Structures are given as structure tokens and as C-alpha cells.
Amino acid sequence: MSKLGVIRGKSWKFGDNISTTDITPKEMFMGVDRPFKEMVFAAIRPDWKDKVKPGDCIVGGENFGFGSSRSSANDVMKDLKLGCIVADSFARIFYRNSIAIGFPIFPCRGVSRLFSEGDELELDLHSGLVKNLTTGQSIRGKPLPPQLLEILEGGGLMPLLVERVQKMKKSLTS
């Protein structure tokens, strides 16, 4: 299991009430022959797909990821190799799905006011500190519970469970 360290990346600013449909539009599931990356945020940020890079981070407002429980919205964020998403608040299912796949996500009230598009973000999940390296401002959120950090550090719920089962089998045969 790897230790999840400090995450740094360029910030992309999104507002309040970003839905899972905004992230992954229904066309992604209707046999449209285009890569997922071509369609992510297409309705609200059509040029985003051409500019985002691995390691970049999203800063969101209130209620990020609300709407349907489609986990594809979380999966595509991880597939794009984004560093993390920090937001003032998350929809419950989006939050749970992100943790379950091992994608770093961090709720922190007031964080959206600290960032402008393109600012450099630094997140320490263990301490709950979010820094804007461009402006020097910071804000502290509630650190994630140890169980959630363990899931993130294990690469997601399934890899963590597989690792535990393997250890258990090994101890039984020793």
C-alpha cells in the first residue's frame, strides 16, 4: 500500500451545483463513438478537455457531483489522472464513489473563494490543509478519517479488500 502524500496541481475552477450529467453527459452512454475525454464537461466547459493535464486539480463550489449516482463521473476523473477535487461540499453519492475507487476528494467549506482558475493548489489529506501556492492563502478542512485515508492509499476499496484477503490467505497457510 502506498502512502498518499501531498497533492499539488494547477486548479480548474468550477462553480456550485455541478451535476454528474455536467461531468459525463448522457451521450457518453448512447453509443456515441467519441472518447470519454472528448465529452467530459462538454456542455459547460467545451474547451476544458483540450487544456486539462494529468495532475491538475478541480476546485468546486457547493454540491459538486449531485444528480444521478452514475459512477462514470468519478471514473473519468480518475482516468484523466487528475490530482484531486476539492470543493465547498459534495453530493453524498459522488463523495462515496470517489473514495471507493481511490480518487482523492476533499470537502472544505470556503475553499472555492481561495482560488482563481490556474492557481497552484496543494492539498494535504492527512492534515486537511489546502493551500493556494499562487496567493499564499490557505484554509484547513476537517482531515479525512483514517479509514477513508486507508481506502485512498490502497488505491480504492476493491484493491484494499483484495490485499486483505491475500494477507489473510497467506497467514492461514503459514
ChimeraX commands (.cxc) that place a marker at each C-alpha (Angstrom):
marker #1 position 0.00,0.00,0.00 radius 0.5
marker #1 position 1.38,3.42,-0.93 radius 0.5
marker #1 position 1.32,6.43,1.37 radius 0.5
marker #1 position -0.78,9.22,-0.08 radius 0.5
marker #1 position 1.32,12.36,0.20 radius 0.5
marker #1 position 0.70,15.96,-0.58 radius 0.5
marker #1 position -1.12,16.59,-3.86 radius 0.5
marker #1 position -0.14,19.59,-5.99 radius 0.5
marker #1 position -1.55,20.79,-9.28 radius 0.5
marker #1 position -2.97,23.55,-11.40 radius 0.5
marker #1 position -6.53,24.43,-10.39 radius 0.5
marker #1 position -9.56,24.41,-12.64 radius 0.5
marker #1 position -12.42,26.38,-11.11 radius 0.5
marker #1 position -15.98,25.11,-11.28 radius 0.5
marker #1 position -18.98,26.67,-9.55 radius 0.5
marker #1 position -21.88,25.42,-7.48 radius 0.5
marker #1 position -24.19,22.55,-8.39 radius 0.5
marker #1 position -22.02,20.71,-10.91 radius 0.5
marker #1 position -24.00,17.58,-11.71 radius 0.5
marker #1 position -22.84,14.15,-12.77 radius 0.5
marker #1 position -24.59,14.90,-16.08 radius 0.5
marker #1 position -22.41,18.02,-16.45 radius 0.5
marker #1 position -19.35,15.82,-15.90 radius 0.5
marker #1 position -20.41,12.84,-18.02 radius 0.5
marker #1 position -23.25,13.75,-20.39 radius 0.5
marker #1 position -25.80,11.13,-21.37 radius 0.5
marker #1 position -24.28,10.96,-24.88 radius 0.5
marker #1 position -21.36,9.05,-23.35 radius 0.5
marker #1 position -23.72,6.12,-22.86 radius 0.5
marker #1 position -25.71,6.27,-26.08 radius 0.5
marker #1 position -23.28,4.59,-28.45 radius 0.5
marker #1 position -21.59,7.83,-29.48 radius 0.5
marker #1 position -18.26,6.89,-30.97 radius 0.5
marker #1 position -16.08,9.51,-29.25 radius 0.5
marker #1 position -13.54,9.06,-26.46 radius 0.5
marker #1 position -14.84,9.93,-22.99 radius 0.5
marker #1 position -12.24,12.69,-22.65 radius 0.5
marker #1 position -13.84,14.44,-25.64 radius 0.5
marker #1 position -17.17,14.66,-23.79 radius 0.5
marker #1 position -16.25,15.43,-20.17 radius 0.5
marker #1 position -17.78,18.76,-19.14 radius 0.5
marker #1 position -18.64,19.32,-22.84 radius 0.5
marker #1 position -21.87,21.22,-22.14 radius 0.5
marker #1 position -20.42,23.65,-19.61 radius 0.5
marker #1 position -16.69,23.84,-20.49 radius 0.5
marker #1 position -16.22,22.61,-24.09 radius 0.5
marker #1 position -12.56,23.68,-24.25 radius 0.5
marker #1 position -11.61,22.07,-20.91 radius 0.5
marker #1 position -10.84,18.71,-22.50 radius 0.5
marker #1 position -8.13,20.31,-24.63 radius 0.5
marker #1 position -6.40,22.06,-21.74 radius 0.5
marker #1 position -6.57,19.75,-18.71 radius 0.5
marker #1 position -3.43,17.76,-17.91 radius 0.5
marker #1 position -2.67,14.83,-15.60 radius 0.5
marker #1 position -2.09,16.09,-12.06 radius 0.5
marker #1 position -4.38,19.10,-12.46 radius 0.5
marker #1 position -6.97,19.65,-9.72 radius 0.5
marker #1 position -10.57,20.80,-9.69 radius 0.5
marker #1 position -11.85,23.38,-7.21 radius 0.5
marker #1 position -15.61,23.30,-6.91 radius 0.5
marker #1 position -18.31,25.15,-5.05 radius 0.5
marker #1 position -21.31,23.76,-3.21 radius 0.5
marker #1 position -22.95,20.42,-4.06 radius 0.5
marker #1 position -20.32,19.17,-6.51 radius 0.5
marker #1 position -21.37,15.91,-8.20 radius 0.5
marker #1 position -25.09,15.99,-7.45 radius 0.5
marker #1 position -27.62,14.13,-9.58 radius 0.5
marker #1 position -27.57,10.56,-10.74 radius 0.5
marker #1 position -25.45,8.00,-8.98 radius 0.5
marker #1 position -23.54,7.14,-12.16 radius 0.5
marker #1 position -20.05,6.26,-11.07 radius 0.5
marker #1 position -18.71,7.07,-14.54 radius 0.5
marker #1 position -18.40,10.69,-13.43 radius 0.5
marker #1 position -15.91,9.60,-10.77 radius 0.5
marker #1 position -14.23,7.04,-13.01 radius 0.5
marker #1 position -13.47,9.58,-15.72 radius 0.5
marker #1 position -11.86,11.96,-13.19 radius 0.5
marker #1 position -9.53,9.15,-12.14 radius 0.5
marker #1 position -8.95,8.07,-15.75 radius 0.5
marker #1 position -7.89,11.63,-16.62 radius 0.5
marker #1 position -5.32,11.26,-13.82 radius 0.5
marker #1 position -6.48,14.41,-12.05 radius 0.5
marker #1 position -4.71,15.06,-8.77 radius 0.5
marker #1 position -7.85,15.66,-6.73 radius 0.5
marker #1 position -11.08,17.56,-6.39 radius 0.5
marker #1 position -11.60,19.97,-3.51 radius 0.5
marker #1 position -14.96,21.66,-3.09 radius 0.5
marker #1 position -17.07,23.51,-0.56 radius 0.5
marker #1 position -19.31,20.44,-0.43 radius 0.5
marker #1 position -20.02,17.26,-2.38 radius 0.5
marker #1 position -23.11,15.26,-3.13 radius 0.5
marker #1 position -23.08,12.22,-0.86 radius 0.5
marker #1 position -23.02,9.55,-3.58 radius 0.5
marker #1 position -20.32,11.33,-5.63 radius 0.5
marker #1 position -18.17,11.57,-2.50 radius 0.5
marker #1 position -18.66,7.90,-1.65 radius 0.5
marker #1 position -17.99,6.75,-5.23 radius 0.5
marker #1 position -14.75,8.76,-5.39 radius 0.5
marker #1 position -13.38,7.30,-2.18 radius 0.5
marker #1 position -14.42,3.78,-3.25 radius 0.5
marker #1 position -12.31,3.98,-6.43 radius 0.5
marker #1 position -9.37,5.59,-4.66 radius 0.5
marker #1 position -9.75,9.04,-6.20 radius 0.5
marker #1 position -8.74,11.87,-3.81 radius 0.5
marker #1 position -11.62,14.15,-2.98 radius 0.5
marker #1 position -11.77,16.66,-0.15 radius 0.5
marker #1 position -14.66,18.76,1.19 radius 0.5
marker #1 position -13.61,22.08,2.67 radius 0.5
marker #1 position -16.09,24.90,3.32 radius 0.5
marker #1 position -14.85,28.17,1.84 radius 0.5
marker #1 position -12.17,26.65,-0.40 radius 0.5
marker #1 position -13.75,27.93,-3.62 radius 0.5
marker #1 position -13.25,31.54,-2.53 radius 0.5
marker #1 position -9.48,30.96,-2.22 radius 0.5
marker #1 position -8.81,30.02,-5.83 radius 0.5
marker #1 position -8.91,31.53,-9.29 radius 0.5
marker #1 position -8.54,29.43,-12.40 radius 0.5
marker #1 position -4.92,28.45,-12.91 radius 0.5
marker #1 position -3.73,28.97,-9.33 radius 0.5
marker #1 position -1.45,26.25,-7.96 radius 0.5
marker #1 position -3.20,24.10,-5.36 radius 0.5
marker #1 position -1.64,21.99,-2.63 radius 0.5
marker #1 position -3.70,19.53,-0.58 radius 0.5
marker #1 position -2.55,17.53,2.42 radius 0.5
marker #1 position -5.27,14.96,3.08 radius 0.5
marker #1 position -3.75,13.94,6.42 radius 0.5
marker #1 position -3.77,17.42,7.94 radius 0.5
marker #1 position -6.72,18.82,5.99 radius 0.5
marker #1 position -4.69,21.83,4.84 radius 0.5
marker #1 position -5.45,23.30,1.40 radius 0.5
marker #1 position -3.00,25.93,0.16 radius 0.5
marker #1 position -3.14,28.30,-2.76 radius 0.5
marker #1 position 0.55,28.39,-3.65 radius 0.5
marker #1 position -0.04,31.29,-6.05 radius 0.5
marker #1 position -1.51,33.68,-3.47 radius 0.5
marker #1 position -0.10,32.18,-0.28 radius 0.5
marker #1 position -3.58,31.78,1.25 radius 0.5
marker #1 position -4.64,28.58,2.97 radius 0.5
marker #1 position -7.65,27.03,4.61 radius 0.5
marker #1 position -7.98,23.97,6.81 radius 0.5
marker #1 position -10.75,21.46,6.41 radius 0.5
marker #1 position -11.55,18.51,8.59 radius 0.5
marker #1 position -8.95,15.78,7.93 radius 0.5
marker #1 position -10.33,12.61,6.41 radius 0.5
marker #1 position -10.93,9.76,8.86 radius 0.5
marker #1 position -8.20,7.08,8.96 radius 0.5
marker #1 position -10.49,4.50,7.33 radius 0.5
marker #1 position -11.05,6.73,4.28 radius 0.5
marker #1 position -7.34,7.54,4.02 radius 0.5
marker #1 position -6.61,3.81,4.11 radius 0.5
marker #1 position -9.00,3.23,1.19 radius 0.5
marker #1 position -7.43,6.08,-0.82 radius 0.5
marker #1 position -3.91,4.91,-0.03 radius 0.5
marker #1 position -4.85,1.37,-1.02 radius 0.5
marker #1 position -5.99,2.53,-4.47 radius 0.5
marker #1 position -9.67,2.07,-3.72 radius 0.5
marker #1 position -11.95,-0.27,-1.87 radius 0.5
marker #1 position -11.57,-3.30,-4.15 radius 0.5
marker #1 position -7.74,-3.30,-4.27 radius 0.5
marker #1 position -7.66,-2.85,-0.50 radius 0.5
marker #1 position -10.03,-5.77,0.04 radius 0.5
marker #1 position -8.04,-7.97,-2.36 radius 0.5
marker #1 position -4.86,-7.13,-0.45 radius 0.5
marker #1 position -6.50,-8.00,2.87 radius 0.5
marker #1 position -7.83,-11.32,1.56 radius 0.5
marker #1 position -4.39,-12.22,0.20 radius 0.5
marker #1 position -2.77,-11.42,3.55 radius 0.5
marker #1 position -5.39,-13.49,5.33 radius 0.5
marker #1 position -4.84,-16.45,3.00 radius 0.5
marker #1 position -1.09,-16.19,3.46 radius 0.5
marker #1 position -1.40,-16.15,7.25 radius 0.5
marker #1 position -3.66,-19.22,7.13 radius 0.5
marker #1 position -1.15,-21.19,5.06 radius 0.5
marker #1 position 1.88,-20.17,7.12 radius 0.5
marker link #1:1,2 radius 0.2
marker link #1:2,3 radius 0.2
marker link #1:3,4 radius 0.2
marker link #1:4,5 radius 0.2
marker link #1:5,6 radius 0.2
marker link #1:6,7 radius 0.2
marker link #1:7,8 radius 0.2
marker link #1:8,9 radius 0.2
marker link #1:9,10 radius 0.2
marker link #1:10,11 radius 0.2
marker link #1:11,12 radius 0.2
marker link #1:12,13 radius 0.2
marker link #1:13,14 radius 0.2
marker link #1:14,15 radius 0.2
marker link #1:15,16 radius 0.2
marker link #1:16,17 radius 0.2
marker link #1:17,18 radius 0.2
marker link #1:18,19 radius 0.2
marker link #1:19,20 radius 0.2
marker link #1:20,21 radius 0.2
marker link #1:21,22 radius 0.2
marker link #1:22,23 radius 0.2
marker link #1:23,24 radius 0.2
marker link #1:24,25 radius 0.2
marker link #1:25,26 radius 0.2
marker link #1:26,27 radius 0.2
marker link #1:27,28 radius 0.2
marker link #1:28,29 radius 0.2
marker link #1:29,30 radius 0.2
marker link #1:30,31 radius 0.2
marker link #1:31,32 radius 0.2
marker link #1:32,33 radius 0.2
marker link #1:33,34 radius 0.2
marker link #1:34,35 radius 0.2
marker link #1:35,36 radius 0.2
marker link #1:36,37 radius 0.2
marker link #1:37,38 radius 0.2
marker link #1:38,39 radius 0.2
marker link #1:39,40 radius 0.2
marker link #1:40,41 radius 0.2
marker link #1:41,42 radius 0.2
marker link #1:42,43 radius 0.2
marker link #1:43,44 radius 0.2
marker link #1:44,45 radius 0.2
marker link #1:45,46 radius 0.2
marker link #1:46,47 radius 0.2
marker link #1:47,48 radius 0.2
marker link #1:48,49 radius 0.2
marker link #1:49,50 radius 0.2
marker link #1:50,51 radius 0.2
marker link #1:51,52 radius 0.2
marker link #1:52,53 radius 0.2
marker link #1:53,54 radius 0.2
marker link #1:54,55 radius 0.2
marker link #1:55,56 radius 0.2
marker link #1:56,57 radius 0.2
marker link #1:57,58 radius 0.2
marker link #1:58,59 radius 0.2
marker link #1:59,60 radius 0.2
marker link #1:60,61 radius 0.2
marker link #1:61,62 radius 0.2
marker link #1:62,63 radius 0.2
marker link #1:63,64 radius 0.2
marker link #1:64,65 radius 0.2
marker link #1:65,66 radius 0.2
marker link #1:66,67 radius 0.2
marker link #1:67,68 radius 0.2
marker link #1:68,69 radius 0.2
marker link #1:69,70 radius 0.2
marker link #1:70,71 radius 0.2
marker link #1:71,72 radius 0.2
marker link #1:72,73 radius 0.2
marker link #1:73,74 radius 0.2
marker link #1:74,75 radius 0.2
marker link #1:75,76 radius 0.2
marker link #1:76,77 radius 0.2
marker link #1:77,78 radius 0.2
marker link #1:78,79 radius 0.2
marker link #1:79,80 radius 0.2
marker link #1:80,81 radius 0.2
marker link #1:81,82 radius 0.2
marker link #1:82,83 radius 0.2
marker link #1:83,84 radius 0.2
marker link #1:84,85 radius 0.2
marker link #1:85,86 radius 0.2
marker link #1:86,87 radius 0.2
marker link #1:87,88 radius 0.2
marker link #1:88,89 radius 0.2
marker link #1:89,90 radius 0.2
marker link #1:90,91 radius 0.2
marker link #1:91,92 radius 0.2
marker link #1:92,93 radius 0.2
marker link #1:93,94 radius 0.2
marker link #1:94,95 radius 0.2
marker link #1:95,96 radius 0.2
marker link #1:96,97 radius 0.2
marker link #1:97,98 radius 0.2
marker link #1:98,99 radius 0.2
marker link #1:99,100 radius 0.2
marker link #1:100,101 radius 0.2
marker link #1:101,102 radius 0.2
marker link #1:102,103 radius 0.2
marker link #1:103,104 radius 0.2
marker link #1:104,105 radius 0.2
marker link #1:105,106 radius 0.2
marker link #1:106,107 radius 0.2
marker link #1:107,108 radius 0.2
marker link #1:108,109 radius 0.2
marker link #1:109,110 radius 0.2
marker link #1:110,111 radius 0.2
marker link #1:111,112 radius 0.2
marker link #1:112,113 radius 0.2
marker link #1:113,114 radius 0.2
marker link #1:114,115 radius 0.2
marker link #1:115,116 radius 0.2
marker link #1:116,117 radius 0.2
marker link #1:117,118 radius 0.2
marker link #1:118,119 radius 0.2
marker link #1:119,120 radius 0.2
marker link #1:120,121 radius 0.2
marker link #1:121,122 radius 0.2
marker link #1:122,123 radius 0.2
marker link #1:123,124 radius 0.2
marker link #1:124,125 radius 0.2
marker link #1:125,126 radius 0.2
marker link #1:126,127 radius 0.2
marker link #1:127,128 radius 0.2
marker link #1:128,129 radius 0.2
marker link #1:129,130 radius 0.2
marker link #1:130,131 radius 0.2
marker link #1:131,132 radius 0.2
marker link #1:132,133 radius 0.2
marker link #1:133,134 radius 0.2
marker link #1:134,135 radius 0.2
marker link #1:135,136 radius 0.2
marker link #1:136,137 radius 0.2
marker link #1:137,138 radius 0.2
marker link #1:138,139 radius 0.2
marker link #1:139,140 radius 0.2
marker link #1:140,141 radius 0.2
marker link #1:141,142 radius 0.2
marker link #1:142,143 radius 0.2
marker link #1:143,144 radius 0.2
marker link #1:144,145 radius 0.2
marker link #1:145,146 radius 0.2
marker link #1:146,147 radius 0.2
marker link #1:147,148 radius 0.2
marker link #1:148,149 radius 0.2
marker link #1:149,150 radius 0.2
marker link #1:150,151 radius 0.2
marker link #1:151,152 radius 0.2
marker link #1:152,153 radius 0.2
marker link #1:153,154 radius 0.2
marker link #1:154,155 radius 0.2
marker link #1:155,156 radius 0.2
marker link #1:156,157 radius 0.2
marker link #1:157,158 radius 0.2
marker link #1:158,159 radius 0.2
marker link #1:159,160 radius 0.2
marker link #1:160,161 radius 0.2
marker link #1:161,162 radius 0.2
marker link #1:162,163 radius 0.2
marker link #1:163,164 radius 0.2
marker link #1:164,165 radius 0.2
marker link #1:165,166 radius 0.2
marker link #1:166,167 radius 0.2
marker link #1:167,168 radius 0.2
marker link #1:168,169 radius 0.2
marker link #1:169,170 radius 0.2
marker link #1:170,171 radius 0.2
marker link #1:171,172 radius 0.2
marker link #1:172,173 radius 0.2
marker link #1:173,174 radius 0.2
view
